[in-house]
Amino acid sequence: MKVYFLGTGTSQGIPVIGSQHSVCKSDDPKDKRLRVSVWIHWDEHSYVIDCGPDFRQQMLTSGCQKIDGILYTHEHADHTAGLDDIRPFNFRQGALPIFAHARVIANLQKRFDYVFETENKYPGAPSVQPIEVVPDVPFKIGNKMAIPINVDHGRLQVFGYRIDDFAYLTDVKTIEPGEVEKLKGVKVLVVNALREEPHHSHFNLQEALDFIALVQPERTYLTHISHLFGFHEEVQKKLPESVFLAYDNLEITL
């Protein structure tokens, strides 16, 4: 299984529009971050987790030719606003399965009503097959099972996902011990670490490191990164040996 980091930035991306911050003005490609998402593929199967406003650019850059479904973590715009750009996949493949909490599906139906229209639907509009994700209920993607991991993003419920020995959690602030147990034995963990300073709804670096110590994966990649975290190369030097700062277009193999 391969995991391709389509985007590793926070909700505004890096550079932030109009910012004069030194990280936003960096020439290092690793300091330029699109909104957070990953593409997971193995054999003939291909899925993305989240579909943010940079989705079109991410698909073109990655060379992704087929998507069998989208797994949504939650409804915030930086994770969902690219839904309209699934149309090329629809034209080739038909309606695309989307996996999400019932609350997220309802939110998408409100914001993208024309996608879910059943009568007099506009020709060429995107088409989806909504599939509800329920806490504690694994579901099938291709020939693998995805295990939903329930976490809290401030006061908002968010799903992370475990697939085989890989787990992806973004927008985490707190997680119950029972959910941590579902992650035991993962070899590769991806988790958010917004910056070094505390934040009301995201792990900061120390909280992420404490969480990693609980899970004890072989490797961890930090994502959902703010420009306030600092320059990629400087941050990487501060991290433990098995913890890495993810960057856009990084691909890892499990």
C-alpha positions in Angstrom: 0.0 0.0 0.0 1.2 3.5 -0.9 0.3 6.7 0.8 0.7 10.0 -1.1 0.5 13.2 0.8 -1.7 15.4 -1.4 -1.6 18.3 1.1 -0.1 18.9 4.6 -1.2 22.4 5.4 -3.7 23.9 7.7 -7.0 25.5 6.7 -5.4 28.6 5.0 -2.6 26.6 3.3 1.0 27.9 3.1 1.7 30.6 2.0 -1.2 32.3 3.6 -2.7 34.9 1.3 -1.1 38.3 1.9 1.2 37.1 4.7 4.7 38.5 5.1 5.7 35.7 7.5 9.1 34.3 6.7 7.8 30.8 6.2 5.2 32.0 3.8 8.0 33.7 1.8 10.2 30.6 1.9 11.7 29.2 -1.4 11.8 25.7 0.0 9.1 23.6 -1.8 8.6 21.7 1.5 7.3 24.9 3.1 4.5 25.3 0.5 1.5 23.3 1.7 -1.9 22.7 0.2 -4.9 21.8 2.3 -4.6 18.5 4.1 -5.4 15.2 2.3 -3.9 11.8 1.4 -4.3 9.4 -1.5 -4.0 5.7 -0.6 -3.6 3.1 -3.3 -2.8 -0.6 -3.5 -3.2 -3.1 -6.4 -6.1 -1.7 -8.4 -7.7 0.1 -5.5 -7.5 3.9 -5.0 -9.0 6.1 -2.3 -8.6 9.6 -1.0 -9.2 10.9 2.6 -10.8 14.3 2.4 -11.4 16.4 -0.7 -10.5 20.0 0.0 -10.4 23.2 -2.1 -7.0 22.2 -3.6 -8.3 18.9 -4.9 -8.1 19.6 -8.6 -4.5 20.8 -8.3 -3.6 17.8 -6.1 -5.0 15.3 -8.6 -3.1 16.9 -11.5 0.2 17.0 -9.5 -0.1 13.5 -8.2 -1.1 11.9 -11.5 -4.0 10.1 -9.9 -6.1 8.6 -12.6 -8.8 6.8 -10.7 -10.6 7.1 -7.3 -12.8 4.4 -5.9 -14.1 6.5 -3.1 -13.6 9.4 -0.7 -13.4 9.0 3.1 -14.3 12.1 4.9 -13.0 13.0 8.3 -15.4 15.9 9.0 -17.3 18.8 7.3 -14.9 21.7 7.5 -14.3 23.5 4.2 -10.6 22.7 4.1 -11.6 19.0 4.0 -14.7 19.1 1.7 -14.7 22.2 -0.5 -13.3 20.3 -3.6 -16.4 18.1 -4.1 -17.4 19.7 -7.4 -14.0 18.7 -8.9 -14.7 15.0 -8.8 -16.6 15.4 -12.1 -13.8 14.0 -14.3 -13.9 10.8 -12.3 -17.7 10.7 -12.6 -17.5 11.0 -16.4 -15.1 8.0 -16.5 -16.4 5.9 -13.6 -19.9 7.0 -12.7 -21.1 8.0 -9.3 -18.4 8.1 -6.7 -18.9 6.5 -3.2 -18.3 8.9 -0.3 -17.9 7.6 3.2 -18.8 10.0 6.1 -20.6 10.5 9.3 -24.4 11.1 8.9 -23.9 14.6 10.1 -21.2 15.2 7.4 -23.4 13.8 4.6 -26.3 16.1 5.7 -23.9 19.1 5.7 -22.7 18.2 2.1 -26.3 17.8 1.0 -27.0 21.3 2.2 -23.9 22.9 0.7 -23.8 20.9 -2.5 -27.5 20.4 -3.0 -27.1 20.1 -6.8 -24.8 17.1 -6.4 -27.5 15.2 -4.4 -30.4 16.3 -6.6 -32.6 13.3 -7.8 -35.1 15.1 -10.0 -34.1 17.4 -12.9 -30.4 17.1 -12.1 -28.2 19.4 -14.1 -26.3 17.3 -16.8 -22.7 17.1 -15.9 -23.1 17.8 -12.2 -21.1 15.6 -9.8 -22.6 12.3 -8.7 -22.0 10.5 -5.4 -23.1 7.4 -3.5 -23.3 8.4 0.2 -22.3 5.7 2.6 -22.7 6.4 6.3 -19.8 5.7 8.6 -20.8 4.7 12.1 -18.6 4.7 15.2 -17.2 1.3 16.1 -18.3 -0.2 12.8 -15.5 -1.1 10.3 -16.4 -0.9 6.6 -15.0 -2.3 3.4 -12.9 -0.3 0.9 -11.7 -2.4 -2.0 -10.4 -5.7 -0.4 -9.5 -4.0 2.9 -11.4 -2.9 6.0 -11.3 0.7 7.2 -11.7 1.1 11.0 -13.2 4.5 12.0 -11.4 6.2 14.9 -13.5 8.6 16.9 -11.7 11.8 18.0 -12.7 15.3 19.0 -11.7 18.5 17.2 -12.5 20.9 20.0 -16.2 20.3 20.4 -16.7 18.7 16.9 -16.6 14.9 16.4 -14.1 13.8 13.7 -13.3 10.4 12.2 -9.8 9.2 11.7 -9.2 5.9 9.9 -7.1 2.8 10.3 -6.4 0.6 7.3 -4.2 -2.4 8.0 -1.1 -1.1 9.7 -1.7 2.5 8.6 -3.7 5.1 10.6 -4.6 8.7 9.6 -5.9 11.2 12.1 -6.2 14.9 11.4 -7.8 17.8 13.4 -7.4 15.9 16.7 -7.4 17.7 20.1 -8.6 14.9 22.3 -9.1 11.1 22.0 -10.6 8.6 24.4 -8.5 5.7 25.7 -10.8 3.2 24.0 -10.1 4.8 20.6 -6.3 4.8 21.3 -6.6 1.0 21.8 -7.8 0.7 18.2 -4.6 2.1 17.0 -2.2 -0.2 18.8 0.0 -2.1 16.5 0.0 0.4 13.6 3.3 0.7 11.9 2.7 4.1 10.3 0.7 6.9 12.0 -0.2 10.2 10.5 -1.4 12.8 13.0 -1.9 16.6 13.1 0.6 18.9 14.8 -0.4 22.5 14.1 2.4 24.3 15.8 4.4 24.4 19.0 2.1 26.8 20.9 -1.2 25.3 22.3 -4.4 25.6 20.2 -8.0 25.2 21.2 -8.9 22.4 18.7 -5.7 20.9 17.4 -2.7 19.0 18.8 0.3 21.2 19.2 3.7 19.5 18.9 4.0 18.3 22.5 0.5 16.9 22.5 1.2 15.1 19.3 4.4 13.6 20.7 2.6 12.5 23.9 0.0 10.8 21.7 2.6 9.1 19.6 4.1 7.7 22.8 0.8 6.1 23.6 0.3 4.5 20.2 4.0 3.6 19.7 4.0 3.2 15.9 7.2 2.4 14.0 7.0 5.7 12.1 4.9 8.9 12.5 4.3 11.7 10.0 3.0 15.0 11.2 0.5 16.9 9.1 -2.0 19.8 9.2 0.9 22.1 9.7 0.7 25.9 10.2 3.3 28.4 9.0 3.7 29.3 12.6 5.4 25.9 13.2 8.5 27.2 11.4 10.6 26.2 8.4 10.4 22.5 7.4 14.1 21.7 7.7 14.5 23.5 11.1 11.4 21.7 12.6 12.6 18.3 11.3 15.9 18.7 13.2 13.9 19.0 16.5 11.9 15.8 16.1 12.6 12.4 17.5 14.3 9.8 15.2 11.1 8.1 14.1 8.9 11.2 13.7 8.9 13.1 10.4 7.3 16.3 9.2 5.2 15.3 6.2 5.3 17.5 3.1 3.2 17.8 0.0 3.9 15.1 -2.7 5.7 12.8 -0.2 4.9 9.2 -1.0 5.6 6.4 1.5 5.2 2.6 1.1 3.9 0.2 3.7 
